[in-house]
């Protein structure tokens, strides 16, 4: 039974295996943005999804602090998870903070802060919101769905962004955030925001096996999140007890992305009908705030599984939808004809052949012969 299920999963993922053989990898672009807010030039490293150049699709975006260091493995994690449909492909925008981390990512001490002048993390957040995000939207094909991720001081920055601009990012990942900074100032700010129920979206926070300086304020923050639950803010926290402050990022990023997109995967191990797939893609569409349609190769794959199980009505319903949704797909027409023949519905198969010959544009003699050969 396990071998049968595995084989059917390979059938469903067949097109993906062939695309991986072509070694499609995320593309990397280095860009410089001249910031009026910061009064300096800043480096960005953009990681584009593997299929970006070969499609016209728009993509959600993950903004990442320390992007030159954390960008490569984060883009690789997203690429891997997306290929197994655990999350959507994303554009990763790595913001380089190598020389200015303390200034960019930490809060200005409250006793020095001028309420009329943005400083430190608040000024850098304004730079991200008003300069980086518009630049990325202008240069690349993006969706409105945005995630912010950071580690250590970057984690502090990410939580501060959630607190100060709760509607800017749909998801926030904060790995080993340096919440000890300036006498745990951010905890007071976060507590007030949580108490007023202003926060929204999804938040993933994690900590490793670290010194009490890190773990104690982190636990205070987790306790605050539990004390002020909200139906607008969804939270997950995790401790990586076998990792250190420097090694926890890989697992933290992976777990954070899995949490943000926990409703994205199609459950494995059982066949899916047209209604099942439409329900899942409705969830995906709602999450990304865009219309997403079942890909024709995935519809064919699940229909093949249903056909194998001799679930005629379910298989044909999915294949008919696929042909109607992708009328110029030779594979969609072929799969429907083959299913009719499999279920010994010869007249329906002939009607489907005539429909294919009339509908498909620029059908080559070889392709026409391929369709007609299905009857021999």
N, C-alpha and C positions, 0 to 999 in steps of 0.2 A: 504494500500500500504506500509506504514512504517513497519508494522508487517511482511509483506512478505519479504521486503529488509533485515530487521533485522534477520529473520530466515535464509535467504540465506547467510548472512555474517557469521552466526554461522556455517553453513554447511562448508563454506570455511575455517573457523578457527577451525573446529572440532578437528583436531589432536592436535592443540596447547592447547585447553582446557584440553584434557586428559593428556597431558604432564605436565601442570601446577598442576594438581591434585596430581602428584607424588612429588610435592614440590622440583623441580629442582631449586637450587639456586646457585649463583656464589660461587666458592670455593676460599678460601683465603690461600695464602702461604706467609710466612715470610722468607726473604732471606737476607744474608749479602754479600756485595761485597767489596773486599779489593782493595781500589783505590790507584793506583800508582800516579795518577795525583794530588789527594788531600792529599796523604800521610796518609790515615786513613781508617778505616772500616766504611761503610755506610749501613744503613738499607733500604731495599726495601720491600714493601707490594704488592704482586701480587694478583689481583682479576681476576680469570679465568671465562669465560662465563659458564652459567649453563650446556650447553651440551658439554663442552670441553672434559670431560673424556669419553664420549660415542661416540665420532666421531673422524675422522682423518682430519677434516677441519683445514684450516689455518685462522687466524683472524687478522684484523687490530688492532693497538695498540694505546692506549691513555696514554701518559706520563703525570704525575700529580705531581706538587709540593705540599708540606705539605700533602703527601699521606696518612699518618696515620689518619689525621683529615678529609681531604676531600675525601678520598678513599671510605669509606663505602656508603655514599649517592650518589657519582658519579657512582659507580658500580651498585647501585640499580636503578638509573635513566636509565642507559644504558640497564640494564636487562629489565626494564619495556618497554622502547621505542622499543627495539628489538623484544619483544614478540608481539607487535602490528605492527611490520614491519615499524616503522618510521625511523629506522637506522639499520645497521648490528650489531650483537653481537661484542664486543670488549674485548680484554685483557686490563686491567687497571694496569699500573705500577705506584704505589705510591712511590715517593721518600720522605723519612722522612727528614724534615729540622728543627725539633723541637728546637734544641739547637744552630743552626747556620744560622738562616734565614737571618739576615742582611749580613753576610759574603757571603752566597751562592747566594742570589737572587738579590742583588742590584749592580748597576754599581760602579766601582771604580771611585772616583773623578778624573776628567780629569787632574787637575793640579798635581796629584800624580801618574798618570798611566805611567808605563814604557811600551812603545810600543813593546818591545821585551819580555815581561813577562806577561802572562795572570794572571789576578787577579779577585777576587770576582765573579760576574755573568758570566764573560767571561770564567774564569777558570772552573766554575761549568758547563757551557754549554759544554765545551770540555770534561768534565767528563761524561755528559749525552751522548754526541755523540760518544765518543771513548771507553767508558767502559760500561755504562748502556745498551745502545742499542745493542751492540754486544753480551753482556751477555744474554739479553732477547731473541735475535734471536737464540742463541745457545741452550737455555734451553726450549723454547716453540715454538709451531707451529704458526709462524707469517706470515702475508703478509707485503709488503713493505709500505703500507699506514700507516702513523703515524700522530698523533695529539698531540699537547702540550697544556696543560691547567694549569692556575694558577690564584690565587686570591691575591689582595693587592701587597705585594712584589713579590709574584708569578706571578701576572699579569704583573708587570714591567719586570720580568725575561722573560716571554713569548714574550712580544713585542721586547725585546732586542734580543731574539733568532731569531725572524722573520727578524729583521734588519741585524743581523750579519751573520746568516746562512739561507738565504731565501729559499734554496732548501732542507732543512733538514726535515721540517714538511709540510704535505699537508694542515693541518688546525691548526689554533691557536685560543684559547679562552683566553681572558684576562678580568677578572672580577675585577672591581674597582681597576685598576692598580695604584700603588703609583708613579705617574709621577711627583710629586712634588720633588722627591729625588734629592739632590745635585743641587739645582737651576734649576730644570727641564732639566737636562742635556740630558736625553734620547730623548726629543723632538727635539733637534738640530740634534742628530744622525739620528733619524727617518726621519726628514725633508730632510736631504741630501740623504738618501736612496730612499725616495719617489720621489724626484726630478729627480734622475738618473734612475728611473723606473726599479730598481733591484728586487723589491719584487714580490712574486708570491704566489698562493694558496688562501685559504679562511681565513679571519680574522673576529672574532666576539669580540666586545668590549662592556662593559656595565659599568654603574655607578649607585649608589643608591642615596638616599636622604642624602647627606653628607656635610661636611664642605667645604667652598670655597677652602681650601688647596688642596682638592681632586678634586673638580668639575671643577675648572678653568683650570688646566693643561690638564684634560681630554678633555674639550671642545676645547682647542687648538689643541690637537691631532686629534680629529674628524674633525676639520676644515682643518688640514693638509691633512688628507685622502681625503677630498672633493676637495681640491685645486689641488691635483696631482692624478687624476683618472688614472687607468691602466686597460688594458684588460687582465692582468695577475694576478692581485690581486683583489679579490672580497670581499667586506667589508659590514658588517652590524653592527649597533650600537643601543643600547637600554638603556633607563633610567628606573630604577625601583623606582619610586617616593615614594612608600609606604614601601620600605625596607631600612634598615640601612647597614652600612659597614659590620656588622657581620651577618646579616640575608639574604643578597642578593645572597649568593653563590648558594643556591638550585635553585632559579629561573634563575640565570645567567647561570648555567651549563646546565639546561634543554633547555633554549632558544638557547644557543650556539650550542649544539649538534643538535637541530632541524635545525638550519641554515646550519651547515656544511653538513648535509645530507638532505637538502631540496628537492633534486631530487630523494630520495630513495623511499618514500612511493608509494604504488599503490592506486590511488584515490578510495575512497569508494563510494558506492551508485549506481554503474552502473556495468553491466557485462563486462567481458574482454574476447576478442578472443585470439587465439594463437598469432596472429600478435601483439596485444596489449601487451601481457605478454613478448613476445620476445623483443619488443622495450624497455620495462622497464628494463628487465634484461641485455640488451645491455648497457643501461645507468649505471646500477649498476656495471657491469663488467669494464667499462671504468673508473669509479670513483676509484675502488679498484685495477685497473690494474691486474685483474685476470679473468678467465672465470667462470661465474656463470650461472647455469642452473635452469630453473623453477623446483621447487620441485614437485614430483609426487602427493603429497597430495593437493597442491595448484592447480595444473592442474585439478585434479579430482573435486575439489570444484567449480572452475569457470565453468567447463564443466557441472556440475550439475545445476548451475544457468542458463546457456544457454539452457540446456535441459528443464528446467522448463518453460522457455519462448518460447519453441517450435522452437528454432533456430537450426534446425537439422544439417545443414552443418557446422555451427560454432562449435557446440558441438562435432560432430563426428571428425572434423579436430583436435580439441584439444585432444580428447581421443586417436585418432590414433597416434598422436605425442607422447603422454604420454606412450603408450604401447611400441612404438619403442624405446623411450629413456630409459625406465625402464623395459626391457624385463623380469626381474625376480621379478617384483612386482605383487603379486596376486591381489592387489587392482586395479592396472592399467588394467589388463585383465578383472576383474570382472566388472568394471565401463563401459568398452566398450561393453561388452556383454549385460549388462542391458540397455544401451542406444539403442543398436540395437533393443532389444525387446520393449523398450518404443516407438520407432518410427515404430514398426510393420515391422521390417526387419528381419524376422525369419531365412532366409537362411544365411544372413550375420552374424547373431548371432551364428549359428551353425559353420560356418567357423572360427569365432573368438574363439569359444570353442575348436575346434580342435587345433588351433594355441596355445592356452593356455596350453592344455594337452601335446603338443609336446615341448613347449619352457621352461616351468617352471621346474626347477631342484628340486629334492627332494620334490615333491608334495606328501603330506600325503593323505591317503585314505579319511580322513575327509575333506580335502580341495578339493579333486576331487569330492566328493559327494556334497560339497557346490556349486561348479561350475555347476554340472549337475542339481542341484535342482533349478537353475534359470529358467529352462524350464518347471517346473511343476506348 
